[in-house]
Amino acid sequence: MMELRQKAGELVNQTYYQGQSFLVKRAGQVMVAIIPASEYREVQRIKQESRDRFFATTDEVRQRVSKSGVSDKELQNDIDEAVAESRKA
């Protein structure tokens, strides 16, 4: 951390102008990453797309279930069974 304080400007310049990334450690543990803003924006875009796909899939499943006539209790039992089976494997 002391090195980060002493070289912050240099790290910012290397990140911005050269596209370099850095990991900041404290007591041997990685605490944060310094990455170019373009990479950060890309990570945020990917996360948002993933959330959007998840919710779209969830909505689709809800619509299918509501049309199927399966009760909430039956659905929950099926889910519980599937989870139990997957945990056995």
OpenMM code with the backbone's topology and positions (N, CA, C; nanometers):
from openmm import Vec3, app, unit

residues = "MET MET GLU LEU ARG GLN LYS ALA GLY GLU LEU VAL ASN GLN THR TYR TYR GLN GLY GLN SER PHE LEU VAL LYS ARG ALA GLY GLN VAL MET VAL ALA ILE ILE PRO ALA SER GLU TYR ARG GLU VAL GLN ARG ILE LYS GLN GLU SER ARG ASP ARG PHE PHE ALA THR THR ASP GLU VAL ARG GLN ARG VAL SER LYS SER GLY VAL SER ASP LYS GLU LEU GLN ASN ASP ILE ASP GLU ALA VAL ALA GLU SER ARG LYS ALA".split()
positions = [
    Vec3(0.0816, -0.1182, 0.0000),
    Vec3(0.0000, 0.0000, 0.0000),
    Vec3(0.0870, 0.1261, 0.0000),
    Vec3(0.2006, 0.1203, 0.0700),
    Vec3(0.2882, 0.2363, 0.0740),
    Vec3(0.3390, 0.2684, -0.0662),
    Vec3(0.3732, 0.1647, -0.1407),
    Vec3(0.4208, 0.1846, -0.2772),
    Vec3(0.3116, 0.2481, -0.3631),
    Vec3(0.1872, 0.2073, -0.3426),
    Vec3(0.0758, 0.2657, -0.4168),
    Vec3(0.0665, 0.4147, -0.3890),
    Vec3(0.0788, 0.4529, -0.2633),
    Vec3(0.0714, 0.5942, -0.2280),
    Vec3(0.1826, 0.6743, -0.2944),
    Vec3(0.2998, 0.6150, -0.3007),
    Vec3(0.4145, 0.6849, -0.3568),
    Vec3(0.4100, 0.6927, -0.5085),
    Vec3(0.3482, 0.5941, -0.5727),
    Vec3(0.3526, 0.5859, -0.7182),
    Vec3(0.2142, 0.5958, -0.7832),
    Vec3(0.1191, 0.6533, -0.7154),
    Vec3(-0.0182, 0.6571, -0.7666),
    Vec3(-0.0259, 0.7231, -0.9039),
    Vec3(0.0378, 0.8374, -0.9184),
    Vec3(0.0336, 0.9079, -1.0470),
    Vec3(0.0925, 0.8256, -1.1593),
    Vec3(0.2028, 0.7586, -1.1319),
    Vec3(0.2676, 0.6731, -1.2324),
    Vec3(0.1766, 0.5560, -1.2717),
    Vec3(0.1114, 0.4958, -1.1741),
    Vec3(0.0212, 0.3844, -1.2028),
    Vec3(-0.0985, 0.4298, -1.2848),
    Vec3(-0.1515, 0.5462, -1.2516),
    Vec3(-0.2645, 0.6000, -1.3276),
    Vec3(-0.2225, 0.6235, -1.4724),
    Vec3(-0.1064, 0.6836, -1.4925),
    Vec3(-0.0584, 0.7077, -1.6286),
    Vec3(-0.0370, 0.5775, -1.7055),
    Vec3(0.0241, 0.4784, -1.6430),
    Vec3(0.0478, 0.3501, -1.7103),
    Vec3(-0.0849, 0.2817, -1.7435),
    Vec3(-0.1804, 0.2966, -1.6559),
    Vec3(-0.3118, 0.2362, -1.6808),
    Vec3(-0.3823, 0.3079, -1.7951),
    Vec3(-0.3832, 0.4386, -1.7905),
    Vec3(-0.4558, 0.5169, -1.8905),
    Vec3(-0.3874, 0.5124, -2.0276),
    Vec3(-0.2596, 0.5397, -2.0317),
    Vec3(-0.1908, 0.5538, -2.1599),
    Vec3(-0.1426, 0.4214, -2.2197),
    Vec3(-0.1082, 0.3255, -2.1351),
    Vec3(-0.0515, 0.2003, -2.1848),
    Vec3(-0.1456, 0.0817, -2.1688),
    Vec3(-0.2599, 0.1035, -2.1052),
    Vec3(-0.3568, -0.0043, -2.0891),
    Vec3(-0.3145, -0.1122, -1.9906),
    Vec3(-0.2206, -0.0805, -1.9032),
    Vec3(-0.1735, -0.1790, -1.8057),
    Vec3(-0.2733, -0.1911, -1.6903),
    Vec3(-0.2726, -0.3068, -1.6277),
    Vec3(-0.3573, -0.3338, -1.5112),
    Vec3(-0.2680, -0.3682, -1.3933),
    Vec3(-0.3147, -0.3377, -1.2748),
    Vec3(-0.2372, -0.3640, -1.1538),
    Vec3(-0.3274, -0.4208, -1.0453),
    Vec3(-0.2712, -0.5089, -0.9638),
    Vec3(-0.3403, -0.5596, -0.8457),
    Vec3(-0.2766, -0.4951, -0.7241),
    Vec3(-0.3586, -0.4451, -0.6346),
    Vec3(-0.3104, -0.3824, -0.5120),
    Vec3(-0.3317, -0.4817, -0.3988),
    Vec3(-0.2222, -0.5121, -0.3311),
    Vec3(-0.2270, -0.6105, -0.2218),
    Vec3(-0.2015, -0.5430, -0.0879),
    Vec3(-0.2605, -0.6021, 0.0133),
    Vec3(-0.2327, -0.5631, 0.1514),
    Vec3(-0.2119, -0.6926, 0.2288),
    Vec3(-0.0992, -0.7036, 0.2929),
    Vec3(-0.0642, -0.8243, 0.3693),
    Vec3(-0.0762, -0.9490, 0.2816),
    Vec3(-0.0345, -0.9357, 0.1554),
    Vec3(-0.0338, -1.0496, 0.0646),
    Vec3(-0.1676, -1.0835, 0.0019),
    Vec3(-0.2727, -1.0112, 0.0386),
    Vec3(-0.4058, -1.0382, -0.0164),
    Vec3(-0.4435, -0.9294, -0.1166),
    Vec3(-0.4940, -0.9716, -0.2325),
    Vec3(-0.5376, -0.8754, -0.3327),
    Vec3(-0.6608, -0.8028, -0.2801),
    Vec3(-0.6518, -0.6692, -0.2792),
    Vec3(-0.7612, -0.5870, -0.2278),
    Vec3(-0.8426, -0.5252, -0.3412),
    Vec3(-0.7749, -0.4734, -0.4431),
    Vec3(-0.8416, -0.4090, -0.5558),
    Vec3(-0.7566, -0.4270, -0.6808),
    Vec3(-0.8212, -0.4018, -0.7935),
    Vec3(-0.7510, -0.4009, -0.9220),
    Vec3(-0.7630, -0.2612, -0.9808),
    Vec3(-0.6554, -0.2156, -1.0390),
    Vec3(-0.6575, -0.0901, -1.1140),
    Vec3(-0.6550, -0.1297, -1.2606),
    Vec3(-0.7626, -0.0970, -1.3306),
    Vec3(-0.7755, -0.1352, -1.4719),
    Vec3(-0.8164, -0.0132, -1.5528),
    Vec3(-0.7891, -0.0152, -1.6823),
    Vec3(-0.8326, 0.0963, -1.7663),
    Vec3(-0.9852, 0.1109, -1.7621),
    Vec3(-1.0317, 0.2340, -1.7744),
    Vec3(-1.1751, 0.2616, -1.7695),
    Vec3(-1.2504, 0.1850, -1.8774),
    Vec3(-1.1890, 0.1664, -1.9936),
    Vec3(-1.2561, 0.0924, -2.1013),
    Vec3(-1.2835, -0.0517, -2.0600),
    Vec3(-1.1900, -0.1132, -1.9873),
    Vec3(-1.2110, -0.2501, -1.9393),
    Vec3(-1.3194, -0.2532, -1.8324),
    Vec3(-1.3201, -0.1533, -1.7463),
    Vec3(-1.4231, -0.1451, -1.6426),
    Vec3(-1.5615, -0.1342, -1.7065),
    Vec3(-1.5736, -0.0472, -1.8064),
    Vec3(-1.7025, -0.0318, -1.8747),
    Vec3(-1.7446, -0.1624, -1.9410),
    Vec3(-1.6498, -0.2354, -1.9984),
    Vec3(-1.6812, -0.3632, -2.0620),
    Vec3(-1.7302, -0.4653, -1.9590),
    Vec3(-1.6662, -0.4702, -1.8447),
    Vec3(-1.7093, -0.5612, -1.7372),
    Vec3(-1.8506, -0.5249, -1.6928),
    Vec3(-1.8783, -0.3963, -1.6767),
    Vec3(-2.0118, -0.3526, -1.6361),
    Vec3(-2.1156, -0.3886, -1.7419),
    Vec3(-2.0810, -0.3733, -1.8698),
    Vec3(-2.1723, -0.4082, -1.9787),
    Vec3(-2.2037, -0.5573, -1.9767),
    Vec3(-2.1009, -0.6392, -1.9584),
    Vec3(-2.1192, -0.7846, -1.9548),
    Vec3(-2.2069, -0.8239, -1.8358),
    Vec3(-2.1828, -0.7632, -1.7203),
    Vec3(-2.2646, -0.7925, -1.6025),
    Vec3(-2.4105, -0.7560, -1.6270),
    Vec3(-2.4340, -0.6405, -1.6894),
    Vec3(-2.5718, -0.5977, -1.7161),
    Vec3(-2.6390, -0.6916, -1.8154),
    Vec3(-2.5667, -0.7319, -1.9194),
    Vec3(-2.6233, -0.8270, -2.0161),
    Vec3(-2.6577, -0.9588, -1.9484),
    Vec3(-2.5726, -1.0021, -1.8578),
    Vec3(-2.5982, -1.1263, -1.7857),
    Vec3(-2.7238, -1.1144, -1.6999),
    Vec3(-2.7374, -1.0021, -1.6298),
    Vec3(-2.8587, -0.9788, -1.5494),
    Vec3(-2.9826, -0.9771, -1.6385),
    Vec3(-2.9711, -0.9070, -1.7510),
    Vec3(-3.0859, -0.8980, -1.8423),
    Vec3(-3.1276, -1.0364, -1.8923),
    Vec3(-3.0283, -1.1193, -1.9293),
    Vec3(-3.0592, -1.2554, -1.9765),
    Vec3(-3.1230, -1.3369, -1.8650),
    Vec3(-3.0710, -1.3239, -1.7432),
    Vec3(-3.1264, -1.3978, -1.6296),
    Vec3(-3.2739, -1.3620, -1.6087),
    Vec3(-3.3037, -1.2330, -1.6056),
    Vec3(-3.4415, -1.1920, -1.5805),
    Vec3(-3.5327, -1.2265, -1.6972),
    Vec3(-3.4811, -1.2201, -1.8194),
    Vec3(-3.5623, -1.2600, -1.9349),
    Vec3(-3.5948, -1.4086, -1.9266),
    Vec3(-3.4967, -1.4887, -1.8892),
    Vec3(-3.5189, -1.6329, -1.8747),
    Vec3(-3.6165, -1.6608, -1.7620),
    Vec3(-3.6008, -1.5905, -1.6510),
    Vec3(-3.6917, -1.6071, -1.5376),
    Vec3(-3.8344, -1.5732, -1.5776),
    Vec3(-3.8517, -1.4628, -1.6490),
    Vec3(-3.9858, -1.4253, -1.6943),
    Vec3(-4.0447, -1.5302, -1.7878),
    Vec3(-3.9616, -1.5839, -1.8767),
    Vec3(-4.0080, -1.6875, -1.9699),
    Vec3(-4.0530, -1.8123, -1.8944),
    Vec3(-3.9747, -1.8522, -1.7945),
    Vec3(-4.0099, -1.9704, -1.7148),
    Vec3(-4.1404, -1.9457, -1.6408),
    Vec3(-4.1548, -1.8265, -1.5826),
    Vec3(-4.2799, -1.7939, -1.5113),
    Vec3(-4.4007, -1.8030, -1.6045),
    Vec3(-4.3858, -1.7507, -1.7248),
    Vec3(-4.4963, -1.7554, -1.8205),
    Vec3(-4.5305, -1.8997, -1.8566),
    Vec3(-4.4297, -1.9816, -1.8807),
    Vec3(-4.4546, -2.1220, -1.9159),
    Vec3(-4.5232, -2.1954, -1.8013),
    Vec3(-4.4765, -2.1701, -1.6798),
    Vec3(-4.5339, -2.2381, -1.5632),
    Vec3(-4.6789, -2.1950, -1.5439),
    Vec3(-4.7051, -2.0656, -1.5599),
    Vec3(-4.8429, -2.0186, -1.5391),
    Vec3(-4.9377, -2.0773, -1.6433),
    Vec3(-4.8882, -2.1037, -1.7630),
    Vec3(-4.9707, -2.1632, -1.8691),
    Vec3(-4.9851, -2.3143, -1.8531),
    Vec3(-4.8954, -2.3753, -1.7761),
    Vec3(-4.8949, -2.5211, -1.7651),
    Vec3(-4.9999, -2.5745, -1.6689),
    Vec3(-5.0479, -2.4896, -1.5791),
    Vec3(-5.1466, -2.5346, -1.4821),
    Vec3(-5.0848, -2.6020, -1.3609),
    Vec3(-4.9535, -2.6043, -1.3518),
    Vec3(-4.8852, -2.6628, -1.2362),
    Vec3(-4.8978, -2.5654, -1.1198),
    Vec3(-4.9349, -2.6170, -1.0042),
    Vec3(-4.9507, -2.5298, -0.8874),
    Vec3(-4.8131, -2.4891, -0.8344),
    Vec3(-4.8135, -2.3804, -0.7569),
    Vec3(-4.6892, -2.3343, -0.6963),
    Vec3(-4.6281, -2.4419, -0.6067),
    Vec3(-4.7141, -2.5131, -0.5349),
    Vec3(-4.6654, -2.6170, -0.4437),
    Vec3(-4.6004, -2.7308, -0.5223),
    Vec3(-4.6640, -2.7743, -0.6324),
    Vec3(-4.6064, -2.8807, -0.7153),
    Vec3(-4.4730, -2.8366, -0.7749),
    Vec3(-4.4698, -2.7126, -0.8205),
    Vec3(-4.3473, -2.6595, -0.8789),
    Vec3(-4.2358, -2.6564, -0.7746),
    Vec3(-4.2665, -2.6080, -0.6557),
    Vec3(-4.1659, -2.6021, -0.5499),
    Vec3(-4.1175, -2.7412, -0.5134),
    Vec3(-4.2074, -2.8394, -0.5081),
    Vec3(-4.1668, -2.9771, -0.4803),
    Vec3(-4.0722, -3.0290, -0.5884),
    Vec3(-4.1047, -3.0012, -0.7145),
    Vec3(-4.0171, -3.0437, -0.8245),
    Vec3(-3.8795, -2.9779, -0.8144),
    Vec3(-3.8788, -2.8500, -0.7810),
    Vec3(-3.7516, -2.7784, -0.7659),
    Vec3(-3.6716, -2.8377, -0.6514),
    Vec3(-3.7363, -2.8611, -0.5378),
    Vec3(-3.6674, -2.9194, -0.4223),
    Vec3(-3.6090, -3.0553, -0.4545),
    Vec3(-3.6834, -3.1373, -0.5273),
    Vec3(-3.6342, -3.2693, -0.5669),
    Vec3(-3.5125, -3.2563, -0.6591),
    Vec3(-3.5202, -3.1649, -0.7554),
    Vec3(-3.4092, -3.1469, -0.8491),
    Vec3(-3.2839, -3.0980, -0.7759),
    Vec3(-3.3026, -3.0078, -0.6819),
    Vec3(-3.1886, -2.9579, -0.6041),
    Vec3(-3.1270, -3.0705, -0.5212),
    Vec3(-3.2128, -3.1498, -0.4568),
    Vec3(-3.1641, -3.2623, -0.3761),
    Vec3(-3.0867, -3.3616, -0.4613),
    Vec3(-3.1374, -3.3919, -0.5799),
    Vec3(-3.0687, -3.4856, -0.6719),
    Vec3(-2.9337, -3.4296, -0.7156),
    Vec3(-2.9299, -3.3003, -0.7460),
    Vec3(-2.8044, -3.2417, -0.7931),
    Vec3(-2.7005, -3.2396, -0.6821),
    Vec3(-2.7456, -3.2284, -0.5578),
    Vec3(-2.6509, -3.2273, -0.4458),
    Vec3(-2.5959, -3.3666, -0.4158),
    Vec3(-2.6678, -3.4696, -0.4548),
    Vec3(-2.6193, -3.6065, -0.4352),
    Vec3(-2.5039, -3.6376, -0.5287),
    Vec3(-2.5067, -3.5784, -0.6447),
    Vec3(-2.4064, -3.6075, -0.7485),
    Vec3(-2.2701, -3.5527, -0.7167),
] * unit.nanometer
topology = app.Topology()
chain = topology.addChain("A")
for resn in residues:
    res = topology.addResidue(resn, chain)
    for name in ("N", "CA", "C"):
        topology.addAtom(name, app.Element.getBySymbol(name[0]), res)
